[in-house]
Amino acid sequence: MLAESLKSVRTRWPGRIVGAAGGARLDRGCIFIVPSRVGAAFGAALLLMLLAAINYRNSLAYALTFLLGAVFLVGVLHTYRNLAGLRLQAGAPAAVFAGEQARFPIRLDSDGRVHQALALGWSSGAPQLYDLPAGGSVTVELGLPAPRRGWLPAPRLRVESRFPLGLMVAWSWIAPEQRALVYPQPLSGDLPLSAGALEEAEEEGRRARGEGVDDYQGLRAYRPGDSKRRLDWKAYSRGRGLLVKDFAALEGSELCLDFAALAGDGESRLSLLCHWVLELSVRQRPFVLQLPGRRLGPDSGEAHREACLRALALYGEAP
């Protein structure tokens, strides 16, 4: 019963929550410590040993009881010191697509002491153990499922220590103040243009250049910003340097990815648009993204791709 009560205190009582966006240092104002389940059983055993020593007036029983009690008190100090002085810094998570795992980076810095068996985890998940050398630092990444597009805020982070004996558990609650941008899940399908628009654009390109869409033209030297998917690794392995496969681009009507030209619910439209934003970016084709009340492009390149994906992720959300 006592062990269950202590566990309830640790999970339900947050105590002081420290923000880690600008860096947080754990001290006595935000570290809480109670006996663990093993510690509660150990304390109950010490009490029984003390009663037996009093009843039988046995000096050896007194000595053993007080020795184990001293070990218990020293364990309290070392468990607290394993968290005290630890510094945490929340980093910026990378954007992901819906259905993937968002990764939230947390940097741990030591104040000159070794921190062992530190357990980090979200308030609703299983913790992971890490060791931190004296004066060192380590960056850990905690995963969180991203089921839908938009902003994904990080929940409360729990930092815990049961080192060295497991008799006590010290913990602190951290508010990372992080959020990851979640893009719509790409959904393959027909190009979201009016009927025959793609064929018309390709036909105009053939008349203008005499070549098909993305026709192979040969190899050229790598330039910063080129897609890594077009690198010719075979040529690189032969010692010819970094070469890029060159494809012909269409000349003619610009492609406009229009939200209003699609049928179905809003999420499926956004997923299809997301697929074609990625596809056209790989082909290095200039395009326009037309959303209700917003128009991006015509443009191409990484900056345009990221702007379009961000607009799709945050479509319909309040500024």
C-alpha positions, 0 to 999 in steps of 0.5 A: 500500500505504501509503495503504491501511494509513493508511485501515485505521488511521483506520477500525479504530482508535478511539483515545480515545472522548469522550462528548458527552452532557454536552458534549465539547471536542476537544483533543490527547488525543482528536485523531489525525492521519495523512497522507491518501492524497493526503498519502502520495503527496505525501510519496513525491514529496518523497522522490523529489525529495530523492533527485534533488536529492542525485544531481544536486546541484541547488540549485533542486531542494533549494529546491523540495523544502524549500519543499514540505516546509515547506508539508506541515508547515504543513498538519499544524498547520492540519489539527489546529487546525481540530478543536482547541477544537471543542465538541460537545453531544448533544441529545434526538432526537424519537420516530419510527415504525418505518420512518422516519428518526430524527434525532439533533441535535448542536450544534457550538460554536466556541471563537473560531476558524473551523472549516471543512469539518468532516465529521460522520458515523456510523462506518458512514455517509458524512460531511456537511460543515459550516462553523462561524463564529468564536464561533458555533454550529450544530445539525446533525441526523444521520439513522439508519434506525429499522427496528424499535420500541423504543430506537434507540441512536446509534452512534459519531460520527466528526468529521473534518477534511482542511482546508486542503490535504487532505494530512492527515486529523485525526479524533476519535471521539465517543460521543453517548450518545443514543437515540431512541424508535421507536414501532410502525409503524401498521397500519390495520385493524378496531378491536381490540374484541370483536365488535360493540363499536364498533357498540354504542358508536355506537348508544348514542351515537346514542340518547344524543345523536341524532348520529353519530360525529364529526358536524360541529357548527359552528365554535368558537374555538381553545383550546390543546391542540386538534388542528391537523388541525381548524383551519379555515384558510379562515376564518383566511384570511378574517380570522376568526381561528383557529377549530376545527371542532367534532364531536360525541363519543359518549356511552356505553361507553368504548372499550378497545383490548385486545391480547388481543382480536387475532389474529396475532403480537405485532408486528402486534397492536402496529402495529394498536393503534398505528394506533387510538391515533392515530385515536382521539386525532385524534377526541378520544375517551377510550379504554383501552389494555389490554396484558398486565400493564398498563392505561392510561386511560380518558383522552384528549389528548396526554399519554395518546396519548404514554403509550400510544405509549411503552407500545407501543414498549417492550412486552416490553422489560426495564425 
